[in-house]
Amino acid sequence: MGFFDCIHRIAEERIKEAFDRGEFDNLPGAGKPLKFDDKYLVPEELKLAYKILKNASCLPPELELKKEIQTVEELLEGIEDEQEKYRQIKKLNFLIMKLNMIRSVPVNMEKNQVYYEKIVNRITVRKKKQKLRE
C-alpha cells in the first residue's frame, strides 16, 4: 500500500466519523445541487478567452483532446487488424502526449500512454472470454 493510499484511507475514516457524529447535518445548501465554479480553476490570462469559447459553444483545447482520446480508445476496442490497431495506438499516444504537454499538471498526474502489448493482451483476453461464452 502506497503513501497516498494510506492518506486516502485516513481521510475517508475521518470523514465517516464526522458524518456519524452529524457534523455534516444542516450545512448551507443541503439537499440542493452543487454549483461548481470553474473561474477559480482557469488561469487569469485565459479567463476571457475561455468565456468567449464557452459562449460560442466551443470546448477548450484540453477538453477537445480528451474527447478525441476517448473516441480513439473506443475505436481501438473494435479494431481487428493488427496494423490498423498499431496506427491507432500511435495516434492515441500522440494525442495523450499533446494533452500532457498543454496542461500544467505535475508529472504524476499526467495521463499514461498506451502500450501496444498491453492493448493486444487486453483484446486477446476479451476475445477468449467471448469464445468461452459462445
LOMI-709480 format. One record per residue (C-alpha): residue in one letter; residue number from 1; x, y, z; chain. Coordinates in steps of 0.001 Angstrom, whole numbers, padded with zeros to 6 digits. Each point is the difference from the previous one (the first is absolute). Layout:
! LOMI-709480
<rec code="a" pos="NUM" px="X" py="Y" pz="Z" unit="A"/>
...
***
This chain:
! LOMI-709480
<rec code="m" pos="1" px="000000" py="000000" pz="000000" unit="A"/>
<rec code="g" pos="2" px="001404" py="003348" pz="-001059" unit="A"/>
<rec code="f" pos="3" px="000262" py="003218" pz="001928" unit="A"/>
<rec code="f" pos="4" px="-002958" py="001599" pz="-001788" unit="A"/>
<rec code="d" pos="5" px="-002138" py="-003086" pz="000639" unit="A"/>
<rec code="c" pos="6" px="000659" py="000380" pz="003725" unit="A"/>
<rec code="i" pos="7" px="-000840" py="003702" pz="-000082" unit="A"/>
<rec code="h" pos="8" px="-003160" py="-000755" pz="-001978" unit="A"/>
<rec code="r" pos="9" px="-001068" py="-002672" pz="002500" unit="A"/>
<rec code="i" pos="10" px="000600" py="002308" pz="002986" unit="A"/>
<rec code="a" pos="11" px="-001959" py="002812" pz="-001670" unit="A"/>
<rec code="e" pos="12" px="-002901" py="-002334" pz="-000793" unit="A"/>
<rec code="e" pos="13" px="-000089" py="-001244" pz="003603" unit="A"/>
<rec code="r" pos="14" px="-000028" py="003547" pz="001393" unit="A"/>
<rec code="i" pos="15" px="-002768" py="001038" pz="-002389" unit="A"/>
<rec code="k" pos="16" px="-002070" py="-003040" pz="001020" unit="A"/>
<rec code="e" pos="17" px="000514" py="000766" pz="003695" unit="A"/>
<rec code="a" pos="18" px="-001041" py="003647" pz="-000505" unit="A"/>
<rec code="f" pos="19" px="-003035" py="-001159" pz="-001970" unit="A"/>
<rec code="d" pos="20" px="-000964" py="-002411" pz="002799" unit="A"/>
<rec code="r" pos="21" px="000305" py="002830" pz="002550" unit="A"/>
<rec code="g" pos="22" px="-002373" py="002098" pz="-002125" unit="A"/>
<rec code="e" pos="23" px="002488" py="002697" pz="-000898" unit="A"/>
<rec code="f" pos="24" px="-001330" py="000116" pz="-003556" unit="A"/>
<rec code="d" pos="25" px="-003616" py="000501" pz="001057" unit="A"/>
<rec code="n" pos="26" px="-001598" py="003378" pz="-000695" unit="A"/>
<rec code="l" pos="27" px="002737" py="001281" pz="-002283" unit="A"/>
<rec code="p" pos="28" px="-000882" py="002989" pz="-002203" unit="A"/>
<rec code="g" pos="29" px="-001403" py="-001255" pz="-003301" unit="A"/>
<rec code="a" pos="30" px="-000760" py="-003483" pz="001347" unit="A"/>
<rec code="g" pos="31" px="-002228" py="-001933" pz="-002385" unit="A"/>
<rec code="k" pos="32" px="000716" py="002379" pz="-002894" unit="A"/>
<rec code="p" pos="33" px="002178" py="-000755" pz="-003038" unit="A"/>
<rec code="l" pos="34" px="003603" py="001105" pz="000211" unit="A"/>
<rec code="k" pos="35" px="001013" py="002906" pz="-002202" unit="A"/>
<rec code="f" pos="36" px="003584" py="-000274" pz="-001131" unit="A"/>
<rec code="d" pos="37" px="001654" py="003237" pz="-000970" unit="A"/>
<rec code="d" pos="38" px="002815" py="-000533" pz="-002485" unit="A"/>
<rec code="k" pos="39" px="001238" py="003556" pz="000272" unit="A"/>
<rec code="y" pos="40" px="002419" py="-000964" pz="002762" unit="A"/>
<rec code="l" pos="41" px="001484" py="-002847" pz="-002040" unit="A"/>
<rec code="v" pos="42" px="000797" py="002080" pz="-003077" unit="A"/>
<rec code="p" pos="43" px="003155" py="002163" pz="-000054" unit="A"/>
<rec code="e" pos="44" px="-000762" py="003728" pz="-000034" unit="A"/>
<rec code="e" pos="45" px="001482" py="000543" pz="-003469" unit="A"/>
<rec code="l" pos="46" px="-002328" py="-002663" pz="-001494" unit="A"/>
<rec code="k" pos="47" px="-003287" py="000970" pz="001657" unit="A"/>
<rec code="l" pos="48" px="-001191" py="002375" pz="-002715" unit="A"/>
<rec code="a" pos="49" px="000968" py="-002387" pz="-002794" unit="A"/>
<rec code="y" pos="50" px="-001785" py="-002913" pz="001716" unit="A"/>
<rec code="k" pos="51" px="-003101" py="002135" pz="000557" unit="A"/>
<rec code="i" pos="52" px="-000095" py="000857" pz="-003711" unit="A"/>
<rec code="l" pos="53" px="000463" py="-003688" pz="-000892" unit="A"/>
<rec code="k" pos="54" px="-002757" py="-001001" pz="002412" unit="A"/>
<rec code="n" pos="55" px="-002404" py="002568" pz="-001444" unit="A"/>
<rec code="a" pos="56" px="000801" py="-001300" pz="-003502" unit="A"/>
<rec code="s" pos="57" px="-000659" py="-003609" pz="001151" unit="A"/>
<rec code="c" pos="58" px="003646" py="-000929" pz="-000573" unit="A"/>
<rec code="l" pos="59" px="002033" py="-002172" pz="002319" unit="A"/>
<rec code="p" pos="60" px="003423" py="000972" pz="001329" unit="A"/>
<rec code="p" pos="61" px="002880" py="-001820" pz="-001715" unit="A"/>
<rec code="e" pos="62" px="000485" py="-002336" pz="002963" unit="A"/>
<rec code="l" pos="63" px="-003588" py="-001222" pz="-000148" unit="A"/>
<rec code="e" pos="64" px="000103" py="-000361" pz="-003795" unit="A"/>
<rec code="l" pos="65" px="003069" py="-002205" pz="000388" unit="A"/>
<rec code="k" pos="66" px="-001629" py="-002044" pz="002767" unit="A"/>
<rec code="k" pos="67" px="-003022" py="-000595" pz="-002234" unit="A"/>
<rec code="e" pos="68" px="002234" py="-001062" pz="-002884" unit="A"/>
<rec code="i" pos="69" px="001988" py="-002323" pz="002297" unit="A"/>
<rec code="q" pos="70" px="-003213" py="-001611" pz="001204" unit="A"/>
<rec code="t" pos="71" px="-001182" py="-000473" pz="-003597" unit="A"/>
<rec code="v" pos="72" px="003268" py="-001702" pz="-001000" unit="A"/>
<rec code="e" pos="73" px="-000127" py="-002225" pz="003096" unit="A"/>
<rec code="e" pos="74" px="-003529" py="-001101" pz="-000889" unit="A"/>
<rec code="l" pos="75" px="001039" py="-000571" pz="-003613" unit="A"/>
<rec code="l" pos="76" px="002901" py="-002192" pz="001119" unit="A"/>
<rec code="e" pos="77" px="-002351" py="-002466" pz="001664" unit="A"/>
<rec code="g" pos="78" px="-001604" py="-000914" pz="-003316" unit="A"/>
<rec code="i" pos="79" px="003086" py="-000194" pz="-002218" unit="A"/>
<rec code="e" pos="80" px="001021" py="-003493" pz="-001111" unit="A"/>
<rec code="d" pos="81" px="002886" py="000841" pz="-002354" unit="A"/>
<rec code="e" pos="82" px="003360" py="000078" pz="001831" unit="A"/>
<rec code="q" pos="83" px="001517" py="002705" pz="-002253" unit="A"/>
<rec code="e" pos="84" px="-003019" py="002272" pz="000359" unit="A"/>
<rec code="k" pos="85" px="000032" py="-000580" pz="003756" unit="A"/>
<rec code="y" pos="86" px="003666" py="000993" pz="000112" unit="A"/>
<rec code="r" pos="87" px="-000703" py="003194" pz="-002017" unit="A"/>
<rec code="q" pos="88" px="-002845" py="000953" pz="002334" unit="A"/>
<rec code="i" pos="89" px="002161" py="-000628" pz="003079" unit="A"/>
<rec code="k" pos="90" px="002683" py="002273" pz="-001447" unit="A"/>
<rec code="k" pos="91" px="-002683" py="002649" pz="-000576" unit="A"/>
<rec code="l" pos="92" px="-001320" py="-000503" pz="003534" unit="A"/>
<rec code="n" pos="93" px="003464" py="000366" pz="001520" unit="A"/>
<rec code="f" pos="94" px="000575" py="003171" pz="-002015" unit="A"/>
<rec code="l" pos="95" px="-003285" py="001493" pz="001229" unit="A"/>
<rec code="i" pos="96" px="000815" py="-000933" pz="003605" unit="A"/>
<rec code="m" pos="97" px="003471" py="001521" pz="-000314" unit="A"/>
<rec code="k" pos="98" px="-001543" py="003166" pz="-001462" unit="A"/>
<rec code="l" pos="99" px="-002530" py="000187" pz="002845" unit="A"/>
<rec code="n" pos="100" px="002709" py="-000504" pz="002617" unit="A"/>
<rec code="m" pos="101" px="002106" py="002761" pz="-001574" unit="A"/>
<rec code="i" pos="102" px="-002721" py="002661" pz="-000059" unit="A"/>
<rec code="r" pos="103" px="-001233" py="-000637" pz="003519" unit="A"/>
<rec code="s" pos="104" px="001875" py="001427" pz="002932" unit="A"/>
<rec code="v" pos="105" px="-000282" py="-002956" pz="002351" unit="A"/>
<rec code="p" pos="106" px="002680" py="-001891" pz="001896" unit="A"/>
<rec code="v" pos="107" px="001574" py="-002943" pz="-001794" unit="A"/>
<rec code="n" pos="108" px="-001638" py="-002496" pz="002375" unit="A"/>
<rec code="m" pos="109" px="-003443" py="001289" pz="-001080" unit="A"/>
<rec code="e" pos="110" px="000595" py="-000397" pz="-003738" unit="A"/>
<rec code="k" pos="111" px="-002049" py="-002442" pz="-002017" unit="A"/>
<rec code="n" pos="112" px="002009" py="-003119" pz="-000809" unit="A"/>
<rec code="q" pos="113" px="000743" py="-000999" pz="-003551" unit="A"/>
<rec code="v" pos="114" px="-001254" py="-003304" pz="-001360" unit="A"/>
<rec code="y" pos="115" px="002388" py="-002772" pz="-000852" unit="A"/>
<rec code="y" pos="116" px="-000600" py="-002322" pz="-002921" unit="A"/>
<rec code="e" pos="117" px="000596" py="-003250" pz="001902" unit="A"/>
<rec code="k" pos="118" px="-002386" py="001000" pz="002753" unit="A"/>
<rec code="i" pos="119" px="-002751" py="000758" pz="-002502" unit="A"/>
<rec code="v" pos="120" px="000576" py="-003220" pz="-001944" unit="A"/>
<rec code="n" pos="121" px="-000081" py="-002056" pz="003222" unit="A"/>
<rec code="r" pos="122" px="-003184" py="001686" pz="001172" unit="A"/>
<rec code="i" pos="123" px="-001749" py="-000589" pz="-003319" unit="A"/>
<rec code="t" pos="124" px="001205" py="-003612" pz="-000121" unit="A"/>
<rec code="v" pos="125" px="-001415" py="-000648" pz="003465" unit="A"/>
<rec code="r" pos="126" px="-003347" py="001534" pz="-001005" unit="A"/>
<rec code="k" pos="127" px="-000168" py="-002152" pz="-003124" unit="A"/>
<rec code="k" pos="128" px="000726" py="-003144" pz="002015" unit="A"/>
<rec code="k" pos="129" px="-002737" py="000889" pz="002474" unit="A"/>
<rec code="q" pos="130" px="-002456" py="000579" pz="-002843" unit="A"/>
<rec code="k" pos="131" px="000864" py="-003369" pz="-001540" unit="A"/>
<rec code="l" pos="132" px="-000524" py="-001718" pz="003354" unit="A"/>
<rec code="r" pos="133" px="-003436" py="001611" pz="000304" unit="A"/>
<rec code="e" pos="134" px="-001005" py="-001264" pz="-003433" unit="A"/>
***
